[in-house]
Amino acid sequence: MDITRIYDSFQGQPSSSKKVDGDCGFKQVFDKKINEMNAATMNTPVSSKADLIKNGDKILTLLDDYTRELADPAKTLKDMEPLVKIIEKEVSLIQDKSADIVHNDKALEKIIKDLAVTANVAVYKFHRGDYI
């Protein structure tokens, strides 16, 4: 029950609902805060499990490309070296990111670890010269 409305109607005056200024309205304040939050989150990199999964998928795609290049007799090891360097870089990135994110998710941690081992073994074999 709104006591002020009852009191105002008893007095014969209109209720005390003052019109809100355009600059101080809820929508304007809300929009301003949302814009501030969006600006703050755009400056910080997003690190989440979804990002790790996307990076893992990227590494798997790179490994598939590497497998196709190994099967192609027209490709030389020198042609494959840039791809191997990209795989190395992506694996180090996913390992760095996963250290902070997967500490509570054992299943995701195992997937990332297995993926990193698989990719690192492929890179190691390339550098060791197994494919000469």
N, C-alpha and C positions, 0 to 999 in steps of 0.2 A: 504494500500500500504506500502510495506516494503522498507523504504528509504535506510537502510544499504545494502540491497541486490542490489539495483540499483547502489549505490555508489561503492560497491565492484566489481560489474560486469564492471563498467566504468573504474575502476582502473586495471582490468584484474587479480585481485586476487580472490581466493576463498572466499566465504562468511565467516563471523566470527563465524561460528557455531563450537565452540570448543567442543570436545568430553568430555562428563561428566564422571568424575571418578566414578568407581564402588561404592566407599564408599559414594559419595555425590549424587547419582542418586535419582530421585523422588521416585521410587519404594522402595528403601532402606529406605529413610526418612519416607515415608508413612507407610511401614511395621513396622518400629520402633515405630512410634506414635500409631499405632493400638495396638501393643503389650503392650505399656505403658497403654493405655486406658483399655485394657482387664484386665491387672493386677490390675489396680485401682478398676475396677468394681467387680472383683472377691473377693476382700477383704471386700467389703461392702455388707450387706445383701440386698436382693432385696425386697422392700416393694411396692407392687402395688395392684391395684384392682384385678388383676388376682390371686395374692397370697391369698387375702382375700376370693375370691370365692372358691379357692381350699380348704382353711381351713374350710370354711363354709360347703362345701361338705363332708369333713372329719368328721365334727361334726355330720352332718345328718347320715352318715354311722354308726358312733358310737352309735347314738341314736337308729338306726334300730337294731343294735346288742344288745343293752340294752333291747329293746322291746322283741326280741326273747328270751333272757335269762330270762326275767320276765315270759314269757309264758311257759318256760320249768320247769316242776315240779321237775326235778332232780337237778336243780341248787339251791344252797343256797345263802342267801344274802352275806355270806362270799366269795363265788365264784364270785359274781358280783362286789365286792368292788374295785378291781383293774380297772375294766372298768369305774366305776363311777369316780374314781380319774383321769383317763385319760380324761374323758369328762370335769371335772372341770378345768384341766390344759389347755385343748384346748380352752375352752370358755374364760378363762382369757387371753390367748394369742391373740385370735382374737379381744377381746375388747381393749387390749393395742395397737395392730396394727391399728385398725380401727380409733382410736382417731386422728391420723395424716393424714389418707388417705381419709376418706369419708366426710370431712367437706363441700365439695361442691356438693356431690352426695347424695341427700336426699333419693332417692329410695334405693340405696345400704345401706345407713345408717339405714333405716327402716328394711331392710332384716336382717342386722347384729344384730340389737337390738331385733327383734322378735326371731331370732335364739338363742340369748343369754338368753332371758327370758324363752323360752321353755326348753332349756337345764338346766338352773339353777333351774327351778321348778321341773324337774325330779330328779335332784340331791338333792334338798331340801326334796322332798317326800321320797327319799331313806333314808336320814339321820334321818328324823322325824319318820320313822318306819311305813309308810303307807302300806308296802308290807309284814308285819309280819303275 
